[in-house]
């Protein structure tokens, strides 16, 4: 917050977006750091933090927004800079009644004392939400994989086929089946991408805890010939060895995709296979388009 206030110390109106690069230079951010996104992927992390710095400074009366997208230092802000503070944090902002009212209101809206705004924070509210969501997904991923590993092998094969169908493979006219338990030739399921079965995807489902190696993948690729298929997917609850991945990268005439346990769980969550929505939140923001309307 101190660099932001110093950047507008001249008393002129400054477009907030024009300050992004200037402040990034102050912090000596690399290009990767400047472009880093929040976990949600909806906004740049650094821009988000500048936005919240503006919010806190405005709540404390140190800067004002004379018009949309612009900021300007206030007399109080200039007085603070004249004191040459080493930093601007919650202790400094709490001098001002307006900021204390803001933090009190925030707590009353559902936060505990330990969660009240403390500036500078380790994370912005959006980062905290994204972080909490990522933690929930990580926990759910572990639960999904543990449940799948403890499931019946035939049930796991059905889950895999259902997932691929849920992802759109086979389209509207296609279908997916689990092959019989015996005599499947190493093929656990088949996706028929057209009504006549002229284009197929072979599936192998490995409900394993051990790493899937190259030999297993090679055997699967050979079994694909029995179904005259040029497309294959191997899905496991564990991981693939580097040489297994290297092998599929070198195959000619066939395309085989390897999906490990982490990706399997993520795909099941994304396509709502084996999971259900317990609650959801809509994060809303000011619509600048709405206020740009002049009619």
Number of C-alpha atoms within 10 A of each C-alpha: 19 16 16 21 23 14 17 21 17 12 15 11 17 18 16 19 13 11 17 15 14 14 18 18 12 11 10 11 14 11 9 8 13 17 14 15 16 17 17 14 10 8 14 16 21 19 22 18 19 19 14 19 21 21 16 23 22 20 20 23 19 22 25 19 18 12 10 11 13 15 23 24 26 19 13 13 22 18 11 16 17 9 8 9 11 8 11 17 17 17 10 13 20 16 11 14 13 15 20 16 14 17 21 15 13 16 16 12 9 10 14 10 12 8 10 16 19 16 18 16 13 9 16 19 14 18 17 13 15 16 16 12 14 14 12 11 15 15 11 16 20 14 13 21 20 13 12 21 19 11 12 11 16 16 12 21 22 17 18 26 24 20 19 19 19 16 15 12 19 22 14 11 10 18 19 21 16 21 18 12 12 8 8 13 17 21 25 25 23 23 25 21 21 15 12 10 14 10 16 24 24 26 29 22 23 24 21 17 14 13 16 24 16 18 12 14 22 14 13 22 25 11 17 21 12 12 13 13 18 17 18 23 23 23 24 28 26 19 21 22 12 12 14 19 17 11 15 18 12 10 12 8 7 13 16 21 14 19 19 18 24 17 16 21 24 16 17 21 18 11 14 13 16 12 12 8 7 5 5 6 5 5 7 6 6 7 8 10 7 8 9 9 7 5 3
